[in-house]
Structures are given as structure tokens and as C-alpha cells.
Amino acid sequence: MTLKTRPLNRKTLVLLPLLAAALLCGPAEARKKKAASEPGQFDYYALAMSWSPQYCAGSGNRDPQQCAVGRQLGFVLHGLWPQFEKGWPQDCSNEALPDAVRVKYEKMFASPKLIGHEWSKHGTCSGLSAEDYMALSARLKEGLAIPAAYRKPAEPIRVTASQFKEQFRKANPALADESVLPFCTGGGRFLREIRACYDKDGHSRSCAAGEAKSAAKSCGLGSFLVQSVR
């Protein structure tokens, strides 16, 4: 007996190639997403340094460790962030921060509780051990000279982004072009933080174009205010 097969209709003929493409691309896309958070797979570092007076003027005013009157903190370490040329990885493993490393480096942060968060979210993507990652964070933080005007300003300072970047270049002649970027808050009115960019060996390099664009957009009013210390 001969079995008769029904001819495929037009809708089925259209869907079959799409289904085949989905089956072929699915695993590749999954690998791509997984690779985006593989330890050590990134393009450069951004050293994020928060302007403490701005943090304390907002939600941070409930943080006595960082914001108690008289501490007079200026730029404080937020973290060392592995970055892609577009985007960034995060939470690359569940490796715990050893207690010995926590105790050794927690005072590097204005608020000690930050060290665990920064290791989990960013440090695990560096491909370094916790000790080496924190040591690199300390070296880059200490190696970035803060211009005298921003060490402990008693009065607010109004400045343009280009003036601000030039002041950092003068204080750090070895910096690459566009390697220190100001980021603002309050609709561009106030300095929130800076990001200084380094290659994977810790040498100054220009920040990615997307990061520079984000910085320019955040400080887009022409000038911004650097709050005084408290």
C-alpha cells in the first residue's frame, strides 16, 4: 500500500527555514551570553572614584561611617570595574571574598561594607585572585594624583568638564587622552564621580567611546558644581 503525503502549505514552507535558523543560532547565542561574564574576559578597567560630599548630600547622609561631620572626605574608592568596549561584565563567579583579604583592604573603602559588594559584582570578573584584585585597586587608587583644588575644598567649585579633565592631566602627566571622565548627577548640576581608565596591566588608556559619551551626557549643562567637603 502506498502512503500519500500531504503537500506542505505556504505557511509551513515559510516557517521551516526560520525554525532551522533558530535551532542553529540558539546555542551560539547562549554561548555568547555566557562568555560575556567569564572571569578575565574584558577589555579594560575603569577605576570609579565617588565624590563623597555629593553622596553625603543625598542618600548617604544616613551613613555615619562615610558622612559624619568632620570626616572631610573627597574622592573615595567606589571600585575597580572590568569593562567591555561596549557594556561590562558582572557577577562572573560565586567565589567568596576571603576574610583575610577583607580585613586587609576594607579600610581602602570609605564604607567597609562596600568591599564585599565590589568583589562579588566586579572583582570576580577580573580573572585575578581576590588578593591581587584588591592590590591592583589599591595601586591604581594611590597612583592617581588628585588635583590640589579637589583634595579638601572648603567652598563649592564650579568647573567645566574640559577644565576638570585638564586639571587631572596636569596633576598626572602620564595619563592618556580622555582617560579620566567626570560623571554628574542632578540633571548635570553636580559632580558625582570620576572614572579613570586603565588597560589590563594597569597602564593609563583612553576610556571607551561609549563611556566618554555617557560622561558627556551626564555633565551636559556646560559646567557643574563640585560640592565642598563636610
C-alpha positions as CSV (number, residue, x, y, z in Angstrom):
1,M,0.0,0.0,0.0
2,T,1.4,3.4,-0.9
3,L,1.1,6.2,1.7
4,K,0.0,9.5,0.4
5,T,1.8,12.6,1.8
6,R,0.1,15.9,2.1
7,P,1.9,18.8,0.4
8,L,3.3,21.5,2.7
9,N,1.3,24.7,2.6
10,R,2.9,28.1,2.1
11,K,2.8,29.0,5.9
12,T,4.8,25.8,6.7
13,L,7.3,26.4,4.0
14,V,7.9,29.9,5.4
15,L,8.3,28.7,9.0
16,L,10.7,25.8,8.4
17,P,13.7,28.0,7.5
18,L,13.1,30.2,10.5
19,L,12.9,27.2,12.8
20,A,16.1,25.8,11.4
21,A,17.8,29.2,11.9
22,A,16.6,29.4,15.5
23,L,17.9,25.9,16.2
24,L,21.3,26.7,14.7
25,C,21.7,30.2,16.4
26,G,20.3,29.3,19.8
27,P,23.4,27.5,21.2
28,A,25.7,30.2,19.7
29,E,23.7,33.0,21.4
30,A,23.7,31.1,24.7
31,R,27.5,30.7,24.4
32,K,27.8,34.4,23.7
33,K,25.8,35.4,26.7
34,K,27.8,33.1,28.9
35,A,31.1,34.3,27.5
36,A,30.0,37.9,28.4
37,S,30.5,37.0,32.1
38,E,33.6,34.8,32.0
39,P,36.3,35.8,34.5
40,G,39.1,37.7,32.8
41,Q,37.2,38.3,29.6
42,F,37.0,42.1,29.3
43,D,38.8,44.9,27.6
44,Y,39.9,47.4,30.2
45,Y,39.4,48.7,33.8
46,A,37.5,51.7,35.0
47,L,38.6,53.0,38.4
48,A,35.5,54.6,39.8
49,M,36.1,57.3,42.5
50,S,33.0,58.8,44.1
51,W,32.9,62.4,45.2
52,S,31.9,61.8,48.8
53,P,30.3,65.2,49.6
54,Q,27.8,64.6,46.8
55,Y,26.9,61.1,48.1
56,C,26.6,62.5,51.6
57,A,24.3,65.3,50.4
58,G,21.8,62.7,49.2
59,S,21.1,59.2,50.4
60,G,24.4,58.9,52.0
61,N,23.6,61.3,54.8
62,R,22.4,58.2,56.8
63,D,25.9,56.6,56.5
64,P,27.8,57.7,59.6
65,Q,30.9,55.8,58.6
66,Q,31.4,57.9,55.5
67,C,29.3,61.0,56.1
68,A,29.9,62.0,59.8
69,V,30.6,65.8,60.0
70,G,34.3,66.3,60.2
71,R,35.4,63.4,58.1
72,Q,36.1,65.8,55.2
73,L,36.3,63.0,52.6
74,G,36.7,64.0,49.0
75,F,37.3,61.3,46.3
76,V,36.8,57.9,47.7
77,L,37.1,54.5,46.0
78,H,33.9,53.1,44.6
79,G,35.5,50.2,42.8
80,L,37.7,48.8,40.0
81,W,35.4,47.7,37.2
82,P,36.3,45.4,34.3
83,Q,34.7,46.9,31.2
84,F,34.0,46.0,27.6
85,E,34.4,48.5,24.8
86,K,30.6,48.4,24.9
87,G,29.0,47.4,28.2
88,W,30.5,45.5,31.1
89,P,30.5,42.0,32.8
90,Q,29.3,41.4,36.3
91,D,28.9,38.6,38.8
92,C,31.2,36.3,37.0
93,S,31.5,33.7,39.7
94,N,30.4,32.9,43.2
95,E,33.9,32.9,44.7
96,A,33.8,34.3,48.2
97,L,36.0,37.1,49.4
98,P,38.4,35.6,52.0
99,D,38.2,37.0,55.4
100,A,41.9,37.8,55.4
101,V,41.6,39.9,52.3
102,R,38.5,41.7,53.6
103,V,40.3,42.7,56.8
104,K,43.4,43.8,54.9
105,Y,41.7,46.0,52.4
106,E,38.3,47.1,53.8
107,K,39.7,50.4,55.0
108,M,40.6,51.2,51.4
109,F,36.8,52.0,51.0
110,A,35.1,54.9,52.8
111,S,32.4,52.4,53.9
112,P,33.8,48.9,54.7
113,K,30.6,47.1,53.8
114,L,31.3,48.1,50.1
115,I,34.3,45.7,49.7
116,G,32.2,42.5,49.6
117,H,29.8,44.0,47.0
118,E,32.6,45.2,44.8
119,W,34.3,41.9,44.8
120,S,31.2,39.9,44.1
121,K,29.9,42.2,41.3
122,H,33.2,43.4,39.7
123,G,36.2,41.7,41.2
124,T,35.1,38.2,40.2
125,C,35.2,39.3,36.5
126,S,38.8,40.4,36.7
127,G,40.3,36.9,36.4
128,L,42.5,37.8,39.4
129,S,42.6,36.3,42.9
130,A,40.8,38.5,45.5
131,E,44.2,39.5,46.9
132,D,45.6,40.5,43.5
133,Y,42.4,42.4,42.6
134,M,42.4,44.4,45.8
135,A,46.1,45.0,45.5
136,L,45.6,46.4,42.0
137,S,42.7,48.5,43.1
138,A,44.9,50.0,45.9
139,R,47.8,50.6,43.5
140,L,45.7,52.4,40.9
141,K,43.8,54.4,43.6
142,E,47.1,55.6,45.2
143,G,48.7,56.2,41.8
144,L,46.1,58.7,40.7
145,A,47.0,62.2,41.9
146,I,44.1,64.3,42.9
147,P,44.5,68.0,41.8
148,A,45.0,70.3,44.8
149,A,41.7,72.1,44.3
150,Y,39.8,68.9,44.9
151,R,41.5,67.5,47.9
152,K,39.5,69.3,50.6
153,P,37.7,72.2,49.1
154,A,36.1,74.4,51.8
155,E,33.8,76.0,49.2
156,P,32.0,74.6,46.2
157,I,33.8,74.8,42.9
158,R,32.2,75.4,39.5
159,V,34.1,74.0,36.6
160,T,33.6,72.8,33.0
161,A,34.2,69.2,32.0
162,S,37.2,70.2,29.8
163,Q,38.7,72.3,32.7
164,F,38.2,69.4,35.1
165,K,39.9,66.9,32.8
166,E,42.8,69.3,32.1
167,Q,43.4,69.7,35.8
168,F,43.8,65.9,36.2
169,R,46.1,65.8,33.2
170,K,48.4,68.4,34.8
171,A,48.4,66.5,38.1
172,N,49.1,63.2,36.2
173,P,51.2,64.0,33.1
174,A,51.4,60.3,32.1
175,L,47.6,60.0,31.7
176,A,46.3,59.1,28.2
177,D,43.8,61.4,26.4
178,E,40.3,61.0,27.7
179,S,41.4,58.6,30.4
180,V,39.7,60.5,33.3
181,L,36.0,61.3,32.9
182,P,33.7,63.2,35.2
183,F,30.1,61.9,35.7
184,C,27.4,64.2,37.1
185,T,24.1,63.9,38.9
186,G,21.1,66.1,39.5
187,G,20.5,66.7,35.8
188,G,24.1,67.5,35.2
189,R,24.4,70.1,38.0
190,F,26.7,68.2,40.5
191,L,29.8,66.1,40.2
192,R,29.1,62.5,41.3
193,E,32.2,60.6,40.4
194,I,35.2,60.2,38.1
195,R,36.2,57.1,36.2
196,A,39.9,56.6,35.3
197,C,40.6,54.0,32.6
198,Y,43.5,51.5,32.5
199,D,44.4,48.6,30.4
200,K,44.5,45.1,31.9
201,D,48.1,45.7,33.0
202,G,47.2,48.8,34.9
203,H,48.5,51.4,32.4
204,S,46.5,54.5,31.6
205,R,44.4,54.3,28.4
206,S,41.5,56.2,26.8
207,C,38.1,55.3,28.0
208,A,35.8,53.6,25.5
209,A,33.8,55.9,23.2
210,G,30.6,54.8,24.8
211,E,31.8,55.6,28.3
212,A,33.0,59.0,27.2
213,K,29.6,59.7,25.6
214,S,27.8,58.7,28.8
215,A,30.0,61.0,30.8
216,A,29.5,63.9,28.4
217,K,25.7,63.4,28.5
218,S,25.6,63.2,32.3
219,C,27.5,66.5,32.6
220,G,25.7,68.2,29.7
221,L,25.0,71.6,31.2
222,G,28.3,73.2,30.2
223,S,29.6,73.4,33.8
224,F,28.9,71.6,37.1
225,L,29.4,72.1,40.8
226,V,31.9,70.2,42.9
227,Q,30.4,70.2,46.5
228,S,32.6,71.3,49.4
229,V,33.8,68.7,52.0
230,R,32.0,68.5,55.3
